Amino acid sequence: MNATNFTLHFSGHETFALRYGWLNKAYTTLNLNEKDVEKQVVALGVGKNMVNSIKYWADVSGLVPLQNKENNKLSYETKLGDIFKSYDPFLEMNESTWLLHYFIQKRFNDLTFSRWYFNYSNKQVFDKTELISDLTNWLDSVGLKVPSLATLQKDFDCFVLCYAKRLSRKHLNEDAFISPLNELNLIYQVESHKFKADLLEQKSLPTRVFLYCLVDFWKEHFIQSPTISVDSIATNPGSPGKLYRLNNAAVDYFLNQCALVDDRFKWTDTLGMRSLACDQINEVNLDELLANIYHGKYKND
């Protein structure tokens, strides 16, 4: 890996986990062109630090607010705005939460603590000190400047606030219950300072969400290939298998299901060959797949 391929994004959230309602508020109200912070405070109804945090979460999720549709300076855009506009205006559905996680984490060359963890770390049990050490060593190994310890500690704290299910709710503040990402159960606390993120079947992950993410990944990284291997889907940065922390059996299951719900895809699992094929992957329409997630009906059904 080349250090020039990466940017670092380990701050900006003010250690506020993503909260319910923030992205909807950002979509409908946030004006990134507004230079007067006080006006943004009034418009969003939060303090200055939270304004910065809302901007951060809009940025890393690829959300383009309604007032900024013509802003060419935006560097990252996902279909999150389309979800707000057409399918799930308050981001209440399970499908939307899984997609939100994918949109936040798939941009693996713009590193946050959580993006590094989901895309590059294989550690399933960790504490704060161990994981910060792993990240520091990884950054050094690829020739990237290591941020200050305080910066990494705050980004780790935000990461676990967003994702980690806690042992007990008795001694927790409100921040433990405000992130929709927590609902995915991707990480959970096993001891007072130790966390676990198993590779699982992820039974609450809808097949059509997996298919959308797979096609998005395929078109972005393997557009010239009519087949994609199980290994790429399970282990490559940005892949749905990696980001959703799927075990091998789960990857096989979802690939088989993809072939069942959309006959453009062919699943092969014979003689040691395990791959998914699509003769014209470049013609598969992501907008159509997104609509199918919410409407539950394929045009070729």
N, C-alpha and C positions, 0 to 999 in steps of 0.2 A: 504494500500500500504506500502511496505517495502522499506526503503531508500537504502538498499543494491541492489535493483533491478535497480537503476538508476545511470547513469553517467551524469556529467554536461559538457556542450559544449557551453558556452555562449560567447566565444571569438574565434578569429582566422581569422575572415573575414576582419579585419582592417576597419570595418564599410563600406566596399564596397558592394553594392548590386550585386547580380549575373547579369552579363552583357551578352548581345547577343554575341555569338561567343566564350565565354570563355570556355565552356565545350567542344566544338569541338576542340579548341586549346589544351585543357588539354588531350583529348583523343588521338590526333595525335602526340603531341609534348612532353607532360610532362613526365619527368623521375623522379619518386619519390626516386629513389636510388641515384640520383646525389646529392652529398654533397656540391658542389661548387655553392653557390647561384648566383654568377656572371654568371656562365654558364646558369643557369635557366633564368636569366634576359635576356640574349641574345637570348636563344632559344624561349622564349615566347614573347619577344618584349615588355615587360612592366617593370615597376619599381619593387623594392624589395617588397614593401607592397602589390602590386597587385599579385606578384608571390605567396605570402602567402595566399592571398584571393582566387586565383584560386585553390590552393591546398585544401583550406577549402571547396570550393564548389564541387570539385571533391569528397572529402571525404563524405560530408553530402548527396550527391546525389547518392552515391554508384557506382560512375563511376570508372572503372578500365582502366587506360590509356594503349594504345597498348604496350608501353615499359615495362609495369609492370604486364603482364599477368601471370607470374610465381611467383609473389611476394606473398608468403603465409602470410605475415604480415598484409595484407589488411583486416580490420575487418568487412567491410560492402560492399556488392556487389549487385547491381541491374542489370536489363536488359538494362540499359542506353547505355552501350557499344554496345550491339546487335542492338539497334536502330540506332546508328551512323553507324555501319558497314553495315547493311542490308536494312534499311528502310528510314531513314531521316538524311542524313549525316550532315546537317546544322541545325537540330532541328527547322525547319520552320513550321511544320504542327501543327494545333490545337490539334490533338491527342497527339503529342509529348509533348506539353506544359502541358496538363492535367496529363500525365504520369509523367513528371518531378516533378510536384508539389507532386504527390503521393509518388514518390520515396524519395523526400527530407523529407517529413513529417511523413511517416509511422513508422519510427524507434522511437517510442514514449518513450523508456526507456533511450535514449541518448538525454538529454534535451537541446534544444536551445529555445530562446524566442518563435520563430514561432512554433516549435514542441509542446511546452507547450500550446500555444494558440489554435492551431487547434485540439489538442487531448484532452485537459482538461478544457479549459475555455468555459463557456456558454454565456459570455458577448457579446452582439451584438453592443452596443454603448460604446465607451471608449475613454479616452485620455491617454496620456503617464503616468501621475502620477497615475491614477486609475489602469491601467493595471500592472504597476510595483508593486504597492501595493498588488494587487491580487496575482501576481506571488510570491512575497516575503512571503505572508501569506501561500500560498500553499506549498512552499518549506519547510517552518517551520513546517507545519502540518504533513508532511510526514518524518520529521527528517533529511532533507538535509541541508547542509551548504549553507547559502545565500551568493551569490557573492556580491562584492562591488556595491554600487549604480551606480558608473560610468560605470562599466561593463554592468549592466542591461540596463542602459540608451542607451549605444552604440548598444547593441543587439536589443533593441526596435527600434532604428533609422534604423538599417539595415532591420529589419522586415518590417516596413512600406514603406521603399524605394523600397523593392522588390514587395510588394503587393498592396499598396494603390493607387487608382486613386485619383488625386488631383482635387480640386475645379476649379482652374484656372492654365493655363500654362504660364501666362504672367510673373510670378516672380519666375520661377523654373529654377534650373540649369540642366545640362545634365543628372544628376543621376536620374531624375524623369522619364526618357524615355528609360532607357537602360536595364531594366529587363524584360525578357519574361514572368515572373510570373505575372507582372502587367496586362497582356492581359486577365487574367482569371476573372477580376472584382470581386474577392472574398471580397475585402475590398475597401472602398472608403471614401474620406474625406467629412464630412458634415459641419464642421466649421473649423476655422483656426487651432485649435489644437484637434479636435474631429473627430473620425473615426467610421465607421459603417460597420458591416459585417452581413448582413441578412441571414437567412436560406431561400434559394430560390429553384426554379425548376432547375436552371443551364441548360438551354436549349442548350447551346453550348457544353455540355459534351456528347460525343458520347457514345451510349449504349455499344459498344464493349470495350471501355476503362473502363467503369464502370464494365463490366463483368470480364475483366482481373483483375482489382483491387479487386473485390469481391472474386474471386477464390483464388488469392494470400493471401488475409486476411483469408479466410476460411481454406485453407490448413495450414496456419501458426498457427492458434489459435483454430480451431474446426475440425481438420482432422479426428477425430473419429466419428463425428456426420454427419448423412445423411441429416440433416435439419439445417437450420440456421434461427433465428428469425429476424423479422423486427427490433426489439429493438436492437439486437446486431449489426446489419448493420448500424443502424442510430446513435447509441450513444457510442459504444465501442471505446476506443483509437485504432487508426490504421485502423478503418473501413472506407470504401469509403463514407458512408453517413456522418460520422463525418468530415472527412478531406475535402470533397467537399462542406460542409455546405449545405446539402440538407434538405428541409423541408419534413414532413411526406408524403405529396402527391407525391413529387418527388421520394422518396424511393420506394413507391408502384409502381409508373410508371416504374422506371428502372427495378425493379424485374420482372414485367410483361413482359417488353421488352426482358429481358434476356431469359425468357422461350420461347419467340417467335423466337429469333434468334438462339437458341441452344436447341434442344429438349431433351438434357440430364438433363435439369433443369425444375422443375415443381413448378409453383407459386400457392400458396393456399391463398385464401382470402374469407373464408366462416366461419360463426358462430363464429366470433371473432378470428379465427385462421389465422394469417398472417405470412407466412414463405415461404422460398424457399427450395426445396428438390433436392438432387442429390444423387442417390444411390451409386455411386462410385466416390466421389469427389477426392479421392487420385489418380485416374487414369486420371483426366482431365489434359491435358498437357498445361502448361503456355506458352511454346514456340509457340505452335500452336495458342493459343489465341492471342498472340502478333502479329504473322503473319497475323491473320485474321483482326486485327485492321487496318493494312495497305493495305492488299490485298482485303479486303471486301468479302471474300468467305470462308465459312466453309467447311471442308472436308465432313461433313455430310449433306450439303445442297442438 
